[in-house]
Structures are given as C-alpha cells and as structure tokens.
Amino acid sequence: MSRQVRITAIMPRRSQGVDSGREIQNVYFTKKVSYDQWTPEMTRIGRQGGTILKVEVMGS
C-alpha cells in the first residue's frame, strides 16, 4: 500500500453576482493524493491563489 496525503485547502473562486458584478467566494476542499503527487498538487494550489490549511500523511 502506498502512502497517501490528505490535503485540506481553501481556494478563491470568482463568480458572477447578479447585483454586485463579480464576487469572490472561498471554497474549502479536502483531497487525497499519492505521496509522489504531493509536490505538484501543492504547486497547483499555490499558483491558483489557494492556501493549504492542513496536511496529513496516511498509510504506512
């Protein structure tokens, strides 16, 4: 069994509001990725303006 990493992050998402034009909403999510894909996922979240809140290493 390979190790997995559980990432909890927050990402800004722009949406079209009816009255105010553009609004920014924050989206929280939790995602499991393999340990090998941890660095590319961290880079992707950072480039999109997100913040990583918590990282857990799972498995043995």
Buried (B, 14 or more C-beta within 10 A) or exposed (E): EEEBBEBEBBBEEEEEEEEEEEEEEEEEEEEEBEEEEBEEBBEEBEEEEBEEEEEEEEEE
